[in-house]
Amino acid sequence: MGGGQKRGRTQRRHFKQSRENVWKLNPKKTRPDADEPDADAKANANPKWEPFATQNPGFDEYYKEQGIVPEDEWDDFISLLRKPLPAAFRINASGQFFQDIRSQLENDFMKSLQAEVTDDYEAEAIRPLSWYPGNIAWHLNFSRMQLRKNQALERFHEFLKQENEIGNITRQEAVSMVPPLFLDVLPDHHILDMCAAPGSKTFQLLEIMHQSIGPGVLPNGLVIANDVDVQRCNLLIHQTKRMSTANLIVTNHEAQHFPSCSLKKGQGVASEGQEEHGIHTLEFDRVLCDVPCSGDGTLRKAPDIWRKWNAGMGNGLHRLQVEIAMRGLALLKVGGRMVYSTCSLNPVENEAVVAEVLRRSRGSVELLDVSNELPELVRRPGLNTWKVRDRGVWLTSYKDVPLYRRSVILPSMFPSGQSCKENHTLCNDVQKDVKIVGNNLGEETVGVVVIEQDQTNTEHQNSSDDLSSNTIPLDTVKAAAMANEVSKKSIPPEELDKNSIAMEVSGFPLHYCMRIVPHDQNSGAFFIAVLQKMAPLHVVPENHASEPAKFSQVSENTSENPEDENEAEERISGQVSIQAEENTDTNVLEEQLKSNLSTKNACSTANNKEEVVKCDGGKSGHMGIKDVERKGKWRGVDPVVFFTDEKTINSILSFYGINDAFPLYGHLVTRNSDANHVKRIYYISNSVQEVLQLNDQVGQRLKITSLGLKIFERQTSKDGSTCAFRLSSEGLPLLLPYISKQILFASLADFQHLLQYRTIKFPDFVDSKFGEEASDLVPGCCVVVLREGNRSTDSTAVDASTVAIVCWKGKTNISIMVSPLDGKELLERLAFRFGIKSISLEENKKSNMEIEGVSNLEDVEPIATIETDNQEIEH
């Protein structure tokens, strides 16, 4: 454990040190030198605050040359990019009160905020985003700074903060909501979010999954949210905890090395005569690949990027982005859909990555045309031609790259993706030949756009010493317009004039990609590409001299064992990612297994790093990694164990009268193998259960930091309750329809008083019958349900949409077990629905009382052992 804590502290320190303080008065100004005249006077002077500079000549030059927008639109594009980003948020459509919140926005805030419009660009203060289905996503004509500073917006700002904290809404940039919509999520899908933190898109995926089946029912699918940074995983847990879902697993891995979990035939641990159940390979129906990027599409939200931006930022991330995308495709099921997205404008991070993925896939992956989906979303087609800029020099093809820069500038960054050897050219010389291949969706036609030069530049062009003279300014807008014509009929090399240079054009249908630019709909910038896996991957490796022999052997292995297509795909994907797979933490398990499996009957481990112990006779037996599973493979993270203590489970079933239709056995997990010291019990869905069992069988390859829905918590009291565990507020909506004991039905008046005063004695209830029923209840945890209207207890239907709270029945009173913030929000929801007086937060705090005889009421620690106070907004 000591090693894990040390590593965690180091990671936290590096994470903090890498975040520059952009709020300094003048970050570039250093401390005055002691020998400098008047140094003390300058240091003691009151410096004037200087706003962020919202211009960068290098940025303007780069994107003008790339032709991101037409020349006549550049002024509109750049002027809006320098303005603050309007705020946006999304209603949780799977929440209990989402219709009430939407009605309040439409009928209250849209009218009351209209007088505060100050921007000529927008006519409305607040409006639903027309391209988002169901009026669920909303756009504000106010920046985050205006919301905080404008007194007239105080009520609306408090509304946003409160509902966001509860989980009824999610504050998220509008264009960031687009990628999950193109995944076409269904309730039974297994979804992987490869780079998930801070979690807004993960929350959105869970919303869509739960919204499709209605409240109170668990979907058959699940979402695995992954992030490489430990602290960002904790931020991810904080975000998704508001969703209260049993269908989520949070993992901590490098996305490009996300582990594979596969069982070979006969590797399961089922007893003789019993069939093996569950999944044998962890594959996904949908993959969201929102990769790390330079982030220049978020300039309106993060203006400090203006002074830090340079063209090298995108070049440095290109290789990683390709590796992550290829790993996502390897984990995707055949027929599944993957969305690749960035918040960058740079084609090297966008179209170049998509083209390289298609190139390596060799027809196994198709770029989809989704122009008919979300028709009201304004988007631009992807580029077919672009340049690469390196150290102030424009490069049109890989042959222009100096030898000493070829470890940084890769062939895949260019439209053709070809090295000098592949297209039969002599580097730093004139082009000798152009290789042409097919024109299908999975294949590429390499085109050439010819740009005439002046005769005066001919002599410089033939010189390989001056790279800057190899290229001249190019109108890439015209070049892009020629892309379709060039892809149909390429220009023969013999027709190239000596006074011309070749501008590469990709033959892939990159116009199916989408680029969202700010001035089209007053938003940020984003890039989206939708890919579908048509067949198991047959990957072309990177253009390195040592790769061809390695790839040929991979091809032979896959052809010899066609039944193991998934394993071959994993092996190919591992080789593509520059052999970094060999250094992953998976080898840690193998080191431990060598000592555990060195017994007489143990055999060598299987291929693809899957550990199987074969007993005498060749039959697969139980895996010899149980000791590793018990202790936990991952240092610093407690292992997830199934809670199987029958005595405790039976006491919970008996005390609350839980129906047999709600399965508990096999669905309860904890972080503590000692049942007597378990503090929290979590509930997992069938899909999460299958993944967890598979992960145990393959040696805990997944580093799980959080999973499941907190449903029970240990409770100590002086009242002598017969059940040691109370209900959790997060798990109550799921469990409520199946409870038959410890349940009370309160009138609206008594329910409101409970939320307001938090503790009420039995004789003080408005409904005396309710007070009598409460006093007759068994001491301990109970549920109070709102009885609407004059309905009797017998006619009140109890389901997941019923308004209910967790309470504690003491000797003389009933006390609620919800946080003050949750209680305040619920009071306001009831006030809006039934037209009753709302209680202010100050009044609610004054009426807060200690609950008699109860300790440790609302422990809200997450299942993960990681904690952080960092907050971050999704790009």
Sequence and secondary structure as in RCSB ss.txt:
>XXXX:A:sequence
MGGGQKRGRTQRRHFKQSRENVWKLNPKKTRPDADEPDADAKANANPKWEPFATQNPGFDEYYKEQGIVPEDEWD
DFISLLRKPLPAAFRINASGQFFQDIRSQLENDFMKSLQAEVTDDYEAEAIRPLSWYPGNIAWHLNFSRMQLRKN
QALERFHEFLKQENEIGNITRQEAVSMVPPLFLDVLPDHHILDMCAAPGSKTFQLLEIMHQSIGPGVLPNGLVIA
NDVDVQRCNLLIHQTKRMSTANLIVTNHEAQHFPSCSLKKGQGVASEGQEEHGIHTLEFDRVLCDVPCSGDGTLR
KAPDIWRKWNAGMGNGLHRLQVEIAMRGLALLKVGGRMVYSTCSLNPVENEAVVAEVLRRSRGSVELLDVSNELP
ELVRRPGLNTWKVRDRGVWLTSYKDVPLYRRSVILPSMFPSGQSCKENHTLCNDVQKDVKIVGNNLGEETVGVVV
IEQDQTNTEHQNSSDDLSSNTIPLDTVKAAAMANEVSKKSIPPEELDKNSIAMEVSGFPLHYCMRIVPHDQNSGA
FFIAVLQKMAPLHVVPENHASEPAKFSQVSENTSENPEDENEAEERISGQVSIQAEENTDTNVLEEQLKSNLSTK
NACSTANNKEEVVKCDGGKSGHMGIKDVERKGKWRGVDPVVFFTDEKTINSILSFYGINDAFPLYGHLVTRNSDA
NHVKRIYYISNSVQEVLQLNDQVGQRLKITSLGLKIFERQTSKDGSTCAFRLSSEGLPLLLPYISKQILFASLAD
FQHLLQYRTIKFPDFVDSKFGEEASDLVPGCCVVVLREGNRSTDSTAVDASTVAIVCWKGKTNISIMVSPLDGKE
LLERLAFRFGIKSISLEENKKSNMEIEGVSNLEDVEPIATIETDNQEIEH
>XXXX:A:secstr
 HHHHHHHHHHHHHHHHTS  TTSS TT     TTSTTHHHHHHS           HHHHHHHHHHTSS GGGHH
HHHHHHTS  EEEEEE TTSTTHHHHHHHIIIIIHHHTGGG   TT S SEEE TTSGGG EEEEEEEHHHHHH 
GGGHHHHHHHHHHHHHTSEEE  GGGGHHHHTT   TT EEEETT TT HHHHHHHHHHHHTT TT   S EEEE
E S HHHHHHHHHHHHTT  SSEEEE   GGG    B  TT S   TTS   S SB  EEEEEEE     GGGTT
T TTHHHH  THHHHHHHHHHHHHHHHHHHHEEEEEEEEEEES   TTTTHHHHHHHHHHHTTSEEE   TTSST
TS  EE  S   EEETTEEESSGGGS GGGTTTS GGGSSS   TTTTT  TTS          STTS   EEEE
EE  GGGHHHHT SS GGGG     HHHHHHTHHHHHHS   GGG  TTEEEEEE  S GGGSEEE HHHHTS  
EEEEEEEE SS      S TTHHHHHHHHHHHHHH GGGHHHHHHHHHHHHTTTGGGGSTHHHHHHHHHHHT ST
T     GGG    B TTS B S TTHHHHHH SSTTS   EE   HHHHHHHHHHHT  TTS  TTTEEES S G
GG  EEEE  HHHHHHHHHHHHTT  S EEEESEEEEEE  BSS  S SEEE TTTHHHHGGG  SSEEEE HHH
HHHHHHHSEEEGGGSSSHHHHHHHHTS SEEEEEEE  TT  TTT   STTS EEEEEE SSEEEE S HHHHHH
HHHHHHHHH      HHHHHHT    TTB S      SSS          
